[in-house]
Amino acid sequence: MENLVIVYDNRATEGFKADWGFSALVELEDELILFDTGANPEILKENLERAGVAPEEIDIVFISHNHWDHTGGLSFILERNKEIELFVPESDCNRFEELLPETAVCVPVSEPVQISERALSTGVLPTGMDSPKEEQALIVNTPAGYLLLTGCAHPGVVEIAKKAVSICKEELFLIAGGFHLNEASEEEAERTAKELLELTQLVAPCHCTGDLAIEVFRRIFGDRFIEVAAGVEIPLEEDVNV
């Protein structure tokens, strides 16, 4: 079965460690993609072990943006996997190349690009910030539909979702990750949630979304809302209740 597994988040299920940051595993039939790496190498190590995943099994690491709470665990992956493919925003590629062993590959991303047979980047979107200046998100074609993973959604989660829909040419199955609404008012969170209602079947907000906004999404999406934390596994198969 193909799954999305949250391995790093501010909240955690029993047996997993919670910490500020985000990372998720996309388990496909023929490949394993690690989206972001959380903040702390030791916590990422423990949570991956708890999830039953060895770093050597990971085929691709996808970095949404260069903030510490999304890249801090990368050193652990590189210690154990010398042949990783690393996809990062183009402006950050030189920085990451310095960390890689010679057998690993850093792939700079600017425009939407296929990173494997069933996964692609949205391409980088401007954040309007000094750092990070740009951020990318991951689209995965799953049996249930298109999955969109966001790191912190600094460019705006609605803008990222619209970009993904324009690429996929259809409504998304699920948007999961940080929605960057931790300082938003309830009214702003409501506007965002209502806009996303038209773009995706399901949402699984976490990390920098903030507790208030998460509760707003729970209320507005109803049974289309998925509660997530480190350790939560979401099936990506057709007709599976999540």
MIPAVEX-326368 format. One line per 8 residues: number of its first residue (from 1); for each residue x, y, z of C-alpha. Coordinates in steps of 0.2 Angstrom, whole numbers, always signed. Layout:
REM MIPAVEX-326368
NUM) X/Y/Z | ...
REM end
This chain:
REM MIPAVEX-326368
1) +0/+0/+0 | +6/+18/-4 | +6/+30/+11 | +10/+47/+17 | +19/+46/+34 | +22/+62/+44 | +39/+59/+52 | +42/+76/+60
9) +30/+89/+67 | +27/+100/+82 | +15/+87/+88 | +18/+68/+89 | +8/+52/+92 | +14/+40/+105 | +31/+33/+102 | +37/+48/+91
17) +45/+63/+96 | +38/+81/+93 | +48/+96/+89 | +46/+112/+79 | +49/+107/+61 | +42/+97/+47 | +46/+81/+37 | +35/+68/+28
25) +38/+52/+19 | +29/+48/+2 | +30/+29/+1 | +26/+24/-17 | +26/+6/-24 | +43/+9/-32 | +51/+23/-23 | +53/+33/-7
33) +53/+52/-6 | +58/+61/+9 | +50/+79/+9 | +60/+91/+20 | +70/+84/+35 | +64/+93/+51 | +76/+102/+62 | +86/+90/+73
41) +95/+75/+66 | +93/+64/+81 | +74/+67/+82 | +73/+63/+63 | +83/+47/+66 | +72/+41/+80 | +56/+45/+71 | +62/+36/+55
49) +67/+21/+65 | +50/+21/+73 | +42/+22/+56 | +52/+7/+51 | +62/+17/+37 | +81/+16/+35 | +89/+31/+27 | +97/+19/+14
57) +80/+16/+7 | +76/+34/+3 | +78/+38/-16 | +75/+56/-16 | +75/+71/-4 | +65/+86/-8 | +69/+102/+1 | +55/+115/+0
65) +65/+129/+6 | +81/+133/+16 | +75/+136/+34 | +83/+127/+48 | +67/+118/+53 | +66/+109/+36 | +84/+106/+33 | +92/+102/+50
73) +90/+83/+48 | +98/+82/+31 | +115/+78/+39 | +109/+62/+46 | +102/+56/+29 | +118/+60/+20 | +129/+51/+33 | +119/+35/+29
81) +114/+37/+11 | +128/+43/-1 | +119/+41/-17 | +104/+52/-13 | +96/+64/-26 | +92/+81/-18 | +80/+93/-26 | +81/+111/-19
89) +77/+128/-25 | +89/+134/-38 | +95/+149/-27 | +101/+137/-13 | +109/+123/-23 | +127/+129/-21 | +124/+129/-2 | +118/+111/-2
97) +131/+105/-14 | +144/+109/-2 | +136/+96/+10 | +135/+82/-2 | +146/+67/-4 | +153/+65/-22 | +141/+51/-26 | +125/+62/-22
105) +117/+74/-34 | +110/+91/-30 | +97/+96/-43 | +92/+114/-44 | +74/+118/-47 | +67/+134/-54 | +52/+129/-66 | +40/+115/-63
113) +49/+99/-66 | +47/+80/-65 | +58/+73/-52 | +52/+55/-55 | +39/+46/-64 | +25/+51/-53 | +32/+66/-43 | +35/+84/-48
121) +40/+101/-41 | +28/+115/-43 | +43/+125/-47 | +49/+139/-35 | +37/+153/-30 | +42/+170/-23 | +39/+172/-4 | +40/+191/-3
129) +53/+188/+11 | +72/+191/+12 | +74/+173/+17 | +69/+161/+10 | +66/+171/-6 | +58/+156/-15 | +50/+140/-10 | +44/+125/-20
137) +31/+112/-16 | +29/+93/-21 | +15/+86/-31 | +13/+67/-31 | +2/+57/-43 | -6/+44/-31 | -20/+31/-34 | -32/+42/-24
145) -27/+58/-34 | -14/+72/-33 | -6/+75/-17 | +2/+92/-13 | +15/+94/+1 | +19/+111/+7 | +34/+115/+19 | +29/+132/+26
153) +19/+139/+12 | +27/+156/+13 | +21/+161/-4 | +3/+157/+2 | -5/+140/+3 | -19/+146/-9 | -6/+152/-22 | +3/+136/-21
161) -13/+126/-22 | -18/+136/-38 | -1/+133/-46 | -3/+114/-42 | -21/+113/-49 | -15/+123/-65 | -1/+110/-67 | -12/+94/-63
169) -28/+101/-73 | -39/+94/-59 | -44/+96/-41 | -31/+90/-28 | -34/+74/-17 | -25/+81/-2 | -15/+96/+4 | -3/+92/+18
177) +10/+101/+28 | +13/+119/+35 | +1/+132/+29 | +10/+147/+37 | -5/+154/+46 | +1/+153/+64 | +0/+172/+66 | -16/+174/+55
185) -32/+180/+62 | -47/+169/+63 | -55/+178/+48 | -39/+176/+38 | -39/+157/+42 | -57/+156/+37 | -54/+165/+20 | -40/+153/+16
193) -50/+137/+21 | -65/+142/+11 | -53/+145/-4 | -45/+129/-2 | -62/+120/-2 | -63/+123/-20 | -46/+116/-24 | -44/+100/-14
201) -54/+86/-7 | -45/+84/+9 | -33/+95/+20 | -20/+90/+33 | -13/+106/+40 | +1/+105/+53 | +18/+113/+58 | +17/+132/+55
209) -2/+132/+52 | -5/+136/+70 | -18/+129/+82 | -31/+142/+79 | -30/+140/+60 | -30/+121/+62 | -46/+122/+72 | -54/+133/+58
217) -49/+120/+45 | -57/+107/+56 | -73/+116/+57 | -74/+122/+39 | -68/+105/+31 | -78/+94/+43 | -75/+76/+38 | -63/+82/+24
225) -51/+87/+38 | -37/+75/+43 | -28/+77/+60 | -10/+74/+58 | +6/+73/+69 | +22/+64/+68 | +18/+46/+67 | +2/+48/+57
233) +0/+37/+42 | -12/+42/+28 | -16/+29/+14 | -15/+35/-4 | -25/+22/-11 | -42/+24/-20 | -58/+22/-10 | -49/+22/+7
241) -56/+31/+22 | -44/+42/+30
REM end
